């Protein structure tokens, strides 16, 4: 019985440790938009910043999808992607996993414009 409890405890710890929600309040990247590529329905930004205590990456290719919520400052109002310009400072949270390339690549769940 003790062996079964020990095994279940180990499995539980392993399962919790492998959770895909590693952000726990962190944003994925905060930085300057240094490149904008629009190719039909596919839009990609290169965002470059600093790795900080509340961020996961210092550089990322960010895919903008039809499901990406784009906000300006701290407002909930939607912002049109076509108004985004080079040099804007943004915060991005990814949806799902990222490609662990250098820089990482992921689909944006939210993109918040911090400053223009």
PyMOL commands that set and color helices and strands:
alter all, ss='L'
color gray80, all
select helices_A, chain A and resi 2-17+81-83
alter helices_A, ss='H'
color red, helices_A
select strands_A, chain A and resi 29-39+42-49+59-64+69-72+89-99+104-115
alter strands_A, ss='S'
color yellow, strands_A
deselect
rebuild
show_as cartoon
